[in-house]
């Protein structure tokens, strides 16, 4: 190889290395800007009760409706949600001991409603855009219940954002920071009446993670924050569920078994939805089927 060609190859290699370094710097700076953004928001004026009925309601909301155990574990002691060389390590904190327990009620409510940490940074993967739509009584009940949970002595590994997630964050193509898209000035609303209606089913779907996994139109697809190769969420629009009877739906969400006998994907939180009341299950069915007039007939199946 001639010396001229060697010099040319060296210049090309140096140029390529420089471009890679610039790209890496752009990705890091851009992703850090989003991860370290500051949100100056106040907790909503929600009363945290301490009576037995409210605490029991809070446990039901946490375990059956908001499905907090899906990330924080059945004992709410936290753990690793994703650990992948490309995605990084995304973990859910221990809600029973350590710094979380020392949070004030207002700090917990800011996390639930706004997806914001006490220092104003956005929480990663915290579905505040969904949980924050819960009625004030349900939100207050959540905090009341969390104050009563038995402590779990578990150290949760810290967050480590991998290159794949950083690239998407820098390009604004990954939605794992709900605080960035929440309307923090939106007025609070009351929860609808808990009855077997599509209106109550909509409340359960919007606050319980259906849209978070199955997408803004419920058409399914890749789940935000999950590593490449993960099984996508299913289409659960009315036409996809057209052949599902209420019995089919109830069996799937209580036992994890589809009408054809196949097991639901592991990420589908059927162990949480199995705790739903019959009224809640029927309401969700009516909403997802898109047939509000079927409330009476569904309750008789």
N, C-alpha and C positions, 0 to 999 in steps of 0.2 A: 504494500500500500504506500503510495507516495506521501511525502510530507505535507503537500498541499491538501490532499484529501483528508489526512488525519486532522489537520487544523480545522477544516470545514466540519467534520464530524464532531470535533470537540466544541466548536461554536454552537452547533445544533443542540448538542447535549446540554450545554450550559444554558441555552435559551429555553429548552424544555424544562430544565430544573428550575429556572427562574419563574416560568409560567406556573409550574406546579406549586412553588412556594407562595406565589401571589394568590393562587386559587385557594390554597390552604388557609392563608391569612384572611382572605375574604370570607370563607366559610366560618372560620373560628370567630372572627369579630362579629359577623352578622348573626350567628347563632347565639353568641354571648349577649348581644344587645337584646335579643328577645327573651333569653332566659333570665337576664338581670333587669328587665324593665321594672319600673316602679309604678304601683297603682295606689293612689291616695284615696281609698274608699273607707266608708264607715260601715259598721255592722248595722243591719236593719234593727229597728226597735222591737225585738221579739222577746217576750217573757219566757223564761225557762221555768217550768213548773217542777214540783217535787212530790206530787201525789202518785200513788201506786198506779192508777189508771193511765196517767200520762207516761210513766216510765214503761209500762207494758206496751203502750202504743208505740213508744220510741223503739223498743226492741223489735216490734213487728216491722216498722218502717225500715230500720237498719238491715234486718235480715231477709225480709221478704220483698219489700218494694224497692228501696234504694240499692239493695244488693251490695252493701259495703263489704261483706265477707268475701266477695269475689276477688278483691285485691288485698284486703287487710287480714284475711284468714278467718276461719270459723271462730277462733278465740279472740279475734280483733287485735292479735299481737303483732301484726305486720309481717312483711316478708318481701321477697323478690318477685316481681311480676314478670319481668323480661330480663334475661341475661344472655346476651348475644354479642360476639365480637364486633359486628357491624352496628347493631342498634345500641349497644351499651348495656348498662344495668339500670333498670327502672324499678324502684322499690316503693312499697307503701309503708308508711310509718306505723309504729306501734301505738294504737289508740288507747292502751290500757295503762301504760307507765311511761316514765321519762318526760321529756319536754312537752308532749302533747297534753298530758294530764294537767300540767301546770299552766296551760293556756286558760285565759279568762273566757267566760261565756261569749263575750263580744269577739274575741279572736277566733274561737271555733265557728261562730256564725259567719264571720268574714270568709273563712275557708269554705264553708258550705254554700254560701250564697254568691260570693265573688271569686272564689278560686284563688285567694290571695293569702300569702303567709304573713305572720306578724310584722315582718320587716318590709312588706309591700311588694315582694317579688311574686311572680306568678307560680302557682303550684303546678307541677307536671302530672298530667293524666288525671288530675282531680276533676271529676265530672260536675263541676259547680253549675255549668250551663244547664244541667238537667236537675240536679238536686235542689238548686236554687229556685226552681219553679214549684217546689212543694209549698203547701200552705203554711202560714206562720205557726199554727198549732203543731203540725207535723215536724217542723224544723226545731221548735222548742222541745218537743218530745225526744228528738234525736239526742240533743245535748243532755237532757235529763237522764236518758238511758246510759249514755257514755260515761257519765259520772258514777254510775253504779257497777260498771263491769269490773270483774275481778282482775287484778294486775297480772300480766304475763311478763316474766323476766326473759326478754329476748332482745338482743342487739340486732338491729336491721342494718345491712350494709348500705352505705351512702349512695346517693345517685351518681351515676357516671354516664354521661351522654356520649354515645358512640358516633363514629364518622357518618354513618348513613343517616342518622337522625339530624346531625348537625347540618349536613348538606341540605336536607329538606327544610329545616328551620330557616336557614339562610335564604333559601329561595321562596320562603313562605308557602310551602307546599305540604305542610304537615300540621295537623290540628291537634296538638297535645298540650296546648296552653290555653285552656278555656277562658282564662281571664282576659285574653286578647280579643275575644269576640262577644263577651257578655255586655249587654247594655246595663251598665252599673247604675244608671239613673232610672231604670224601669220601676214603676210603682208596684208595690206588693199587691198580690191578689189572694183571695181566699180559695181554698180547695173546694171543688164541687161536692155535692152530697154523695156519700158513699153508697151507691146503689147500682144495680145491674143495668147501666145505661152506657151508650157509646161516649157520652160526655165524661163520665168518670173513667172509662177505659182510656180516653185520650190523656187524661191527667196521669194515669198509671204508666202509659207508654212513654210520655214525654219526661217523666221524672224517674223512670226505672231503667233507663239505658237502652231501650229499643232503638232509638235514633242514633245513639252513640256508636253502636256496633253495626246496625243494619243500614245506616246512612240516612241522609236528610229526606229521602223519598221512600225509605224502607226497602229499596231495591236490592240491598245486599252489596257485597264486594269486600275488598281488603279492609281490615279493621285498623284504624289509626293507632300507631305506636307499636303494632305487632311486627315481629321480624319477617323478612321475605320468606315465602314458602308456606306461611301459616294459612290454614284453610280459611277461605273467605266466608263472610256471613251470608246467610241465605236470603233470598227474596221473600219478604213476608207481606207484600202488597196484597190487596183483596183478591186479585186474579190468581196469585200464587197459592192462596189458601182457599180457593173456590170450592174444592172438593172436600175440605176438612169440616167434619161435623164438630159440634162442641165436645163430644166424647173424644174425638181425635186430638183436639187442641188440649183438652184437660189432661189426657194421658201423656202427651208430649211434654207439657210444662210441669207435670208432677213426677213422671217416671223417666223422662229423657228418651222416649221412644216415638219415632215417627209412625204415621199410619201404615207405612209399608214394612214396619218392623225394624227399620234401621235405627241405630243409636244416633242421637244428636251429637254434634261436634262438642268436644270437651269444653270449649270456651262458652258454650251456651249455658247460662246459669240456672238450669232447671232445678238444681237442689235448693236454690233460693226461691224460685217461683212456686215450688212445691208447697211452700209455707203460706201461699196466698189463700185468702178465704174464697169460698164458692162465689160470693158476690163479686169480688175483685176479679176472679178468673173469668166470669161471664161478661163482666164489663169490658175487660181487655179483648176478649174474643169478639164482642160486638164491634168494638172500634176497629180492630184489624181487619175484620170481614167487611167493614164499610156498610153495615146494614143496621142502622139505629132502630128500625122498626121491629127487629127480631128479638128484642129483649124478652118479651113474654114467652115466645116459643122456645128460645134458647134455655130459659130457666126451667122449662118442662121436659127437656130431653134427658 
